[in-house]
Amino acid sequence: MKSIVLLLILASCKHGSAPAGGNQPTEVTPAGGHTSFADEESTPPYDKAALRIALIAEREAQTKAEQTVVDAEAAGDEERLRRALADLAVRRRFVAILEVCDAETRLCPPRLDEPNWPYLSDSDDDPKLETPLRFDLDSWRKVAAELHGRACACRSLACIDGMDAMMLRLETRPIEDVQADETASAELTAARDCLMRLRGKKALPKIARE
């Protein structure tokens, strides 16, 4: 197990550096609550300075996540180690996405902050979102946009699992005509794309090099 963990951490260190080709993503993620296709560029709702500040913070968080893996292995805590490795993998993917956004204005998440997590995957309660949870057309579009932003901001497996469960539960609540709204549906599709990418179920393409 130790050799596997060390290899994972070494790979993580490589991914945490500034973009230099290799296994880095280039897909486009919608920014600013507006959905775009996977082969388009997007304009994020923040400037380069804010993005680079976020990158510094996320690389520091990745270093701490790597140490958590080492500590869990040293303690012989298999369950803690399993969770730490899963969360480290998500964090690495999030950092890689920010690197692509910085290099090419692609795959940019709609938000850079890490919002307080409002939902557990096994919860029966409504989530406490920033947007009022209502299901008329205008409100549902706003809720869907927030779900998109939150999904793309996930940095842990618990966040991903919770977002999956939340969207499955909420998207059945609007009336049929509202559920079929293209704007809201596009936001939810983009949210699921982010979750699949952060979960490692969708490949992170390489940064285009000249």
Backbone bond lengths (Angstrom), bond angles and torsions (degrees), N, CA, C in turn:
res aa  C-N    CA-C-N  psi(-1)  N-CA   C-N-CA  omega(-1)  CA-C   N-CA-C  phi
1 M - - - 1.475 - - 1.520 111.43 -
2 K 1.361 116.62 -38.34 1.467 118.96 -177.00 1.518 111.41 -60.63
3 S 1.325 117.83 -43.98 1.467 119.79 -178.53 1.520 110.86 -63.27
4 I 1.343 117.17 -37.62 1.470 120.26 178.93 1.515 110.44 -64.57
5 V 1.335 116.46 -44.93 1.463 120.71 -179.87 1.510 111.37 -61.84
6 L 1.347 116.22 -43.44 1.459 119.28 -179.46 1.528 111.01 -63.41
7 L 1.323 116.72 -40.09 1.464 119.66 177.86 1.510 111.58 -62.98
8 L 1.346 116.10 -40.42 1.465 119.82 178.47 1.512 111.45 -63.58
9 I 1.314 117.07 -40.83 1.461 120.66 -178.74 1.520 110.62 -69.06
10 L 1.338 116.77 -40.53 1.459 118.91 177.34 1.522 111.26 -62.42
11 A 1.322 116.78 -41.11 1.467 120.08 176.86 1.506 110.28 -64.04
12 S 1.344 116.70 -37.75 1.463 121.04 178.92 1.511 111.13 -62.51
13 C 1.329 117.17 -40.90 1.464 120.31 179.55 1.518 110.71 -61.27
14 K 1.336 117.11 -39.78 1.455 120.24 178.93 1.506 111.24 -64.26
15 H 1.340 117.21 -41.64 1.454 120.50 -179.70 1.519 111.70 -70.32
16 G 1.311 117.93 -24.31 1.449 120.27 -177.93 1.506 113.72 -80.34
17 S 1.310 118.92 -6.30 1.449 121.17 179.96 1.508 110.68 -82.71
18 A 1.322 116.25 172.43 1.456 120.12 179.69 1.512 109.46 -62.97
19 P 1.360 118.44 152.09 1.445 121.35 -175.59 1.526 111.65 -55.62
20 A 1.329 114.68 131.51 1.456 119.17 179.13 1.518 110.27 -147.34
21 G 1.343 115.10 37.87 1.453 119.32 -177.33 1.504 109.93 79.51
22 G 1.329 117.29 -161.68 1.451 120.78 -179.68 1.509 110.54 78.88
23 N 1.327 116.68 -152.07 1.454 121.54 -172.44 1.517 111.46 -84.59
24 Q 1.303 117.40 67.46 1.454 122.48 177.96 1.516 109.36 -117.35
25 P 1.356 118.90 150.46 1.452 120.78 -173.99 1.511 113.89 -85.78
26 T 1.328 115.11 154.82 1.455 119.42 174.53 1.516 113.09 -131.39
27 E 1.327 118.65 3.49 1.453 119.65 179.71 1.520 110.54 -63.91
28 V 1.312 115.97 159.12 1.457 120.74 178.79 1.505 109.54 -97.24
29 T 1.302 117.11 131.26 1.441 122.25 169.04 1.512 107.82 -109.56
30 P 1.330 118.92 139.97 1.441 120.96 -179.85 1.514 111.72 -59.37
31 A 1.306 117.12 149.77 1.456 122.31 178.81 1.513 109.29 -127.22
32 G 1.328 115.68 151.96 1.444 120.67 175.29 1.512 113.69 69.31
33 G 1.356 117.45 23.66 1.439 119.96 178.30 1.515 113.98 79.08
34 H 1.320 119.40 7.56 1.459 122.29 179.75 1.517 109.09 -115.29
35 T 1.324 116.04 132.03 1.447 121.00 -175.34 1.513 111.58 -84.37
36 S 1.333 116.89 139.81 1.452 122.01 174.59 1.517 108.26 -131.61
37 F 1.321 116.86 162.07 1.448 120.41 179.87 1.519 110.19 -74.11
38 A 1.336 115.20 160.64 1.468 121.14 -172.33 1.522 113.06 -66.78
39 D 1.343 118.44 -18.40 1.457 118.73 -179.00 1.529 112.29 -105.61
40 E 1.341 117.72 12.95 1.454 121.56 177.74 1.520 110.57 -101.50
41 E 1.324 116.00 158.14 1.455 120.18 170.38 1.520 108.39 -83.86
42 S 1.323 116.64 159.13 1.454 120.83 -179.49 1.521 109.35 -133.70
43 T 1.314 115.49 154.38 1.461 120.85 177.91 1.517 108.80 -105.75
44 P 1.319 118.14 109.80 1.469 119.60 -177.45 1.524 111.71 -71.37
45 P 1.321 117.01 155.96 1.464 121.32 -179.35 1.527 112.74 -84.57
46 Y 1.323 117.94 30.71 1.457 123.31 178.71 1.517 107.42 -149.58
47 D 1.327 116.55 161.06 1.461 119.14 -177.29 1.530 111.01 -94.15
48 K 1.330 115.13 176.20 1.467 120.72 -178.59 1.526 112.21 -61.09
49 A 1.321 116.26 -37.09 1.465 119.03 -178.80 1.526 110.53 -62.52
50 A 1.329 116.47 -45.19 1.466 120.14 179.34 1.529 110.79 -64.30
51 L 1.322 116.28 -39.14 1.459 120.47 179.29 1.523 111.02 -63.64
52 R 1.315 116.80 -42.80 1.471 119.16 -177.63 1.526 111.86 -71.81
53 I 1.322 117.15 -32.24 1.465 120.05 172.71 1.525 109.74 -62.89
54 A 1.334 115.82 -42.86 1.467 120.30 178.10 1.519 111.24 -63.43
55 L 1.325 116.80 -39.54 1.464 119.92 179.04 1.527 111.64 -62.27
56 I 1.320 116.23 -42.49 1.472 119.73 178.09 1.525 109.88 -59.84
57 A 1.342 116.21 -46.58 1.463 120.53 -179.03 1.521 111.36 -63.67
58 E 1.322 116.98 -40.30 1.462 120.23 -177.75 1.526 111.64 -71.15
59 R 1.319 117.29 -35.06 1.470 119.01 176.42 1.528 110.40 -67.36
60 E 1.319 116.99 -36.12 1.466 120.01 175.17 1.530 110.30 -65.04
61 A 1.336 116.06 -41.80 1.465 119.96 177.94 1.521 110.65 -64.37
62 Q 1.314 117.01 -35.45 1.457 120.44 177.60 1.527 110.69 -65.24
63 T 1.327 117.15 -40.63 1.462 120.74 177.47 1.529 110.62 -60.91
64 K 1.334 116.50 -41.65 1.472 120.34 177.62 1.520 110.63 -65.15
65 A 1.330 117.13 -38.23 1.462 120.61 178.71 1.525 110.71 -65.06
66 E 1.321 116.96 -36.74 1.460 120.87 176.15 1.524 110.71 -63.57
67 Q 1.338 116.84 -40.11 1.456 120.29 178.96 1.525 110.93 -67.11
68 T 1.327 116.59 -35.34 1.459 120.24 176.52 1.516 110.94 -60.90
69 V 1.327 116.67 -39.32 1.465 120.83 176.06 1.528 110.29 -61.87
70 V 1.322 116.86 -46.87 1.473 121.00 179.78 1.523 110.54 -60.83
71 D 1.325 116.86 -44.71 1.471 120.94 -178.87 1.528 111.28 -63.86
72 A 1.337 115.98 -41.14 1.467 119.51 -179.76 1.515 111.26 -65.50
73 E 1.330 116.88 -38.78 1.457 120.21 177.86 1.531 110.74 -66.87
74 A 1.336 115.61 -42.54 1.469 119.37 -179.72 1.524 111.41 -62.62
75 A 1.344 116.14 -33.93 1.464 120.49 -179.72 1.525 112.32 -80.53
76 G 1.325 116.90 -8.10 1.457 119.76 -178.79 1.514 112.90 69.01
77 D 1.337 117.27 23.76 1.464 122.40 -177.70 1.527 108.22 -93.98
78 E 1.331 116.78 95.96 1.460 120.93 -173.83 1.529 112.45 -64.87
79 E 1.318 117.63 -39.39 1.466 119.85 -178.67 1.527 110.80 -68.85
80 R 1.321 116.17 -43.17 1.463 119.40 176.58 1.524 110.93 -62.88
81 L 1.331 116.75 -39.27 1.456 121.13 179.10 1.528 110.67 -64.50
82 R 1.318 116.90 -41.87 1.460 120.39 178.79 1.524 110.99 -60.03
83 R 1.343 116.57 -46.69 1.465 120.26 179.49 1.524 111.26 -65.24
84 A 1.332 115.67 -40.78 1.467 119.47 -178.14 1.521 111.24 -64.85
85 L 1.330 117.42 -40.99 1.460 120.65 178.04 1.527 111.31 -64.87
86 A 1.335 116.60 -41.00 1.468 120.66 179.31 1.523 110.47 -63.88
87 D 1.330 116.69 -44.70 1.461 120.12 -179.65 1.526 111.75 -67.95
88 L 1.337 116.92 -36.77 1.461 120.27 176.90 1.531 110.53 -61.65
89 A 1.324 116.55 -41.15 1.467 120.15 179.91 1.526 110.75 -62.77
90 V 1.330 116.82 -41.75 1.480 120.26 177.89 1.521 110.22 -64.47
91 R 1.318 116.43 -44.50 1.473 120.48 -179.34 1.526 110.28 -61.75
92 R 1.322 117.68 -42.29 1.461 120.99 178.56 1.529 110.83 -59.79
93 R 1.325 116.66 -42.09 1.467 119.43 179.75 1.517 111.06 -66.71
94 F 1.322 116.90 -38.36 1.463 119.66 178.67 1.527 110.46 -63.83
95 V 1.332 117.42 -43.39 1.465 121.11 177.47 1.526 110.16 -61.44
96 A 1.333 117.04 -43.12 1.464 120.35 179.30 1.524 111.33 -60.81
97 I 1.329 117.00 -38.24 1.468 121.20 178.13 1.522 110.29 -64.70
98 L 1.319 117.66 -43.22 1.464 120.36 178.01 1.524 110.77 -63.44
99 E 1.320 117.47 -36.40 1.471 120.58 178.79 1.525 111.21 -63.74
100 V 1.325 116.64 -39.23 1.463 119.76 177.71 1.527 110.48 -67.79
101 C 1.317 116.46 -41.48 1.467 120.18 176.96 1.524 109.80 -58.56
102 D 1.317 116.93 -42.44 1.466 121.11 -179.80 1.526 111.36 -67.18
103 A 1.330 117.01 -39.77 1.461 121.01 -175.22 1.522 112.72 -78.27
104 E 1.348 116.61 -37.06 1.463 119.02 -168.35 1.526 114.36 -134.95
105 T 1.321 118.83 4.37 1.463 122.55 -172.93 1.528 110.11 53.27
106 R 1.292 115.51 43.97 1.464 122.68 176.30 1.524 109.66 -125.34
107 L 1.322 115.37 154.50 1.459 122.25 176.34 1.529 111.92 61.84
108 C 1.324 117.72 19.84 1.468 120.82 -175.01 1.523 111.32 -69.22
109 P 1.327 118.37 125.13 1.466 119.74 177.74 1.524 111.09 -70.04
110 P 1.324 117.74 152.77 1.467 120.38 -179.67 1.525 113.66 -64.52
111 R 1.334 117.32 -22.03 1.464 120.64 179.74 1.522 108.97 -145.65
112 L 1.333 115.18 152.16 1.462 120.94 -179.29 1.523 112.76 -101.46
113 D 1.321 117.24 -20.21 1.460 119.80 -178.07 1.525 109.85 -73.96
114 E 1.311 114.60 165.27 1.467 121.27 176.16 1.525 107.18 -110.58
115 P 1.346 117.47 91.28 1.462 120.14 -174.12 1.521 111.72 -64.54
116 N 1.335 115.73 152.32 1.464 119.96 176.13 1.527 109.09 -56.45
117 W 1.334 116.09 134.81 1.446 119.12 -174.68 1.531 110.31 -79.58
118 P 1.361 118.42 121.04 1.453 120.26 -171.57 1.523 114.94 -98.39
119 Y 1.339 119.38 6.06 1.457 118.10 -168.16 1.521 111.19 -153.81
120 L 1.322 116.51 135.55 1.456 122.69 172.54 1.520 108.38 -101.33
121 S 1.308 116.56 149.11 1.465 119.73 -173.49 1.523 112.93 -62.85
122 D 1.341 118.40 -24.31 1.463 121.01 -179.39 1.529 112.37 -103.67
123 S 1.323 117.84 16.17 1.461 121.43 -177.52 1.526 111.54 -79.72
124 D 1.322 116.32 145.77 1.468 122.32 173.44 1.523 111.25 -103.69
125 D 1.324 117.32 -0.96 1.463 121.58 -177.63 1.520 110.68 -89.30
126 D 1.332 115.63 156.72 1.455 119.79 173.01 1.523 109.49 -70.81
127 P 1.327 117.61 142.74 1.472 119.96 177.91 1.518 111.01 -71.47
128 K 1.315 115.70 152.86 1.464 121.00 174.88 1.525 107.62 -96.27
129 L 1.321 115.02 96.81 1.456 121.24 -178.36 1.521 111.05 -94.57
130 E 1.312 116.38 168.60 1.463 120.89 174.26 1.523 110.41 -73.06
131 T 1.319 116.36 -29.34 1.460 123.05 178.53 1.522 109.23 -91.45
132 P 1.337 119.68 136.03 1.466 120.44 175.73 1.527 110.80 -55.52
133 L 1.315 115.83 132.19 1.465 120.94 -175.57 1.530 109.65 -84.58
134 R 1.337 114.37 87.84 1.465 121.35 175.81 1.517 108.10 -128.37
135 F 1.345 115.93 165.92 1.458 118.67 -168.40 1.527 114.05 -126.43
136 D 1.330 117.28 18.93 1.450 119.29 165.72 1.527 108.07 -72.40
137 L 1.328 117.37 168.11 1.457 120.80 -171.99 1.518 112.78 -58.39
138 D 1.324 117.71 -50.82 1.459 119.99 -176.93 1.528 111.17 -63.64
139 S 1.331 116.30 -42.66 1.471 119.86 -179.82 1.526 111.25 -66.46
140 W 1.336 117.03 -40.65 1.454 120.09 -178.27 1.518 111.25 -64.79
141 R 1.320 117.01 -37.00 1.463 119.42 176.06 1.523 110.85 -61.17
142 K 1.337 116.83 -41.14 1.462 120.53 179.81 1.527 110.67 -68.39
143 V 1.333 117.02 -40.71 1.464 120.44 177.48 1.528 110.26 -62.55
144 A 1.325 116.56 -44.79 1.462 120.36 -179.63 1.523 111.41 -62.14
145 A 1.337 116.95 -39.33 1.462 120.34 177.43 1.526 111.04 -63.86
146 E 1.341 117.21 -38.97 1.465 119.20 177.58 1.525 110.99 -67.66
147 L 1.329 117.25 -39.77 1.462 119.97 177.24 1.532 110.76 -60.93
148 H 1.326 116.25 -40.10 1.462 120.88 175.45 1.526 110.57 -58.93
149 G 1.325 116.34 -49.90 1.460 119.64 -179.12 1.516 112.40 -61.67
150 R 1.320 116.54 -42.69 1.459 120.33 -179.59 1.532 111.42 -66.74
151 A 1.328 117.17 -40.80 1.467 120.37 -179.75 1.518 110.89 -60.73
152 C 1.324 116.91 -44.38 1.462 120.57 -177.73 1.523 112.22 -72.96
153 A 1.331 117.61 -12.93 1.465 121.79 -179.99 1.525 112.78 -96.90
154 C 1.328 118.09 2.97 1.472 120.55 -177.78 1.527 110.79 -63.81
155 R 1.328 114.89 136.69 1.465 121.49 176.65 1.524 111.93 -123.91
156 S 1.321 118.21 9.61 1.463 120.97 -178.21 1.521 109.45 -146.92
157 L 1.322 115.63 159.46 1.452 120.32 178.80 1.526 110.56 -67.02
158 A 1.334 118.05 -36.00 1.462 120.50 178.37 1.520 111.07 -61.01
159 C 1.329 117.09 -38.94 1.461 121.45 177.25 1.522 110.03 -62.67
160 I 1.325 117.36 -46.21 1.457 121.09 -179.90 1.526 110.96 -61.25
161 D 1.333 116.64 -47.63 1.464 120.50 -179.93 1.528 111.02 -62.18
162 G 1.320 116.16 -41.88 1.461 120.32 179.74 1.514 112.01 -65.03
163 M 1.340 116.77 -40.59 1.455 120.34 179.39 1.526 110.86 -65.21
164 D 1.309 117.05 -42.45 1.465 120.45 177.21 1.525 110.64 -57.14
165 A 1.332 115.80 -48.98 1.460 120.40 -178.52 1.527 111.24 -65.24
166 M 1.333 116.52 -40.69 1.461 120.53 -178.70 1.521 111.41 -62.74
167 M 1.324 116.67 -46.02 1.466 119.08 -177.31 1.523 111.43 -66.98
168 L 1.325 117.32 -39.79 1.457 119.98 177.15 1.523 111.29 -59.65
169 R 1.315 115.74 -37.68 1.466 120.03 -177.78 1.519 111.82 -76.44
170 L 1.332 117.43 -42.31 1.460 120.20 -173.75 1.525 113.31 -77.43
171 E 1.330 117.84 -33.14 1.465 118.70 -171.89 1.523 113.13 -71.11
172 T 1.326 117.79 -9.43 1.466 119.94 175.38 1.529 112.32 -90.11
173 R 1.317 117.38 -6.00 1.463 120.64 -172.88 1.531 114.96 -80.33
174 P 1.344 120.47 -37.97 1.461 119.24 178.88 1.532 110.96 -66.51
175 I 1.324 116.83 159.11 1.450 120.30 174.40 1.525 109.03 -64.80
176 E 1.325 116.80 164.24 1.459 121.22 -171.50 1.524 112.81 -56.69
177 D 1.332 117.28 -43.52 1.466 119.76 -178.73 1.521 111.62 -62.84
178 V 1.331 116.86 -38.63 1.462 120.84 179.20 1.526 109.77 -70.62
179 Q 1.332 117.34 -40.06 1.465 120.20 177.16 1.523 111.65 -57.70
180 A 1.342 116.22 -32.76 1.462 120.80 -176.49 1.525 113.22 -84.10
181 D 1.318 118.23 0.00 1.466 120.94 -178.26 1.527 110.05 -60.62
182 E 1.326 116.42 129.59 1.463 120.92 -175.48 1.519 112.72 -68.48
183 T 1.326 117.21 -35.86 1.466 120.13 -178.71 1.524 110.88 -64.81
184 A 1.332 116.31 -49.24 1.464 120.17 179.48 1.528 110.97 -66.27
185 S 1.338 116.09 -40.04 1.465 119.48 -179.93 1.524 111.35 -62.52
186 A 1.335 116.15 -38.63 1.468 119.52 178.91 1.525 110.79 -64.93
187 E 1.326 117.56 -38.73 1.474 120.67 177.80 1.531 110.50 -62.61
188 L 1.332 116.99 -43.33 1.460 120.27 -179.26 1.528 111.30 -68.29
189 T 1.330 116.44 -36.78 1.461 119.74 175.87 1.528 110.83 -62.91
190 A 1.325 116.53 -43.37 1.460 120.61 178.42 1.528 110.88 -64.92
191 A 1.335 116.63 -37.24 1.464 120.22 177.02 1.520 110.75 -61.65
192 R 1.317 116.50 -43.66 1.472 119.82 -179.85 1.527 111.50 -68.43
193 D 1.322 116.56 -34.32 1.467 119.11 174.52 1.524 110.24 -59.29
194 C 1.335 116.70 -44.37 1.472 120.68 178.71 1.518 110.94 -61.20
195 L 1.331 116.44 -45.44 1.459 119.78 -178.18 1.530 110.92 -63.45
196 M 1.318 117.15 -41.19 1.462 119.95 178.54 1.524 111.12 -64.00
197 R 1.322 116.11 -39.70 1.461 120.86 -179.85 1.532 110.22 -66.68
198 L 1.328 116.37 -45.01 1.465 120.15 -179.19 1.528 111.87 -70.48
199 R 1.316 116.33 -27.56 1.463 120.26 177.73 1.533 111.66 -78.69
200 G 1.322 116.67 -14.64 1.451 120.52 -178.40 1.512 113.18 89.03
201 K 1.340 116.88 12.73 1.461 121.95 178.97 1.526 111.73 -91.10
202 K 1.311 116.63 -7.26 1.454 121.56 177.38 1.523 107.19 -130.89
203 A 1.320 115.93 128.89 1.468 120.47 -171.52 1.529 111.03 -65.96
204 L 1.328 115.29 148.39 1.456 122.56 173.09 1.528 107.59 -99.39
205 P 1.328 118.45 101.87 1.469 119.88 -178.14 1.523 112.47 -63.21
206 K 1.313 115.85 166.08 1.463 121.73 -178.18 1.532 111.38 -75.57
207 I 1.324 115.27 152.45 1.463 120.21 172.24 1.528 108.44 -67.60
208 A 1.300 115.94 134.01 1.463 119.72 177.52 1.523 109.80 -67.40
209 R 1.316 115.81 132.52 1.468 120.69 -179.92 1.522 108.67 -114.25
210 E 1.330 116.56 144.77 1.465 120.56 178.08 1.524 109.56 -73.89
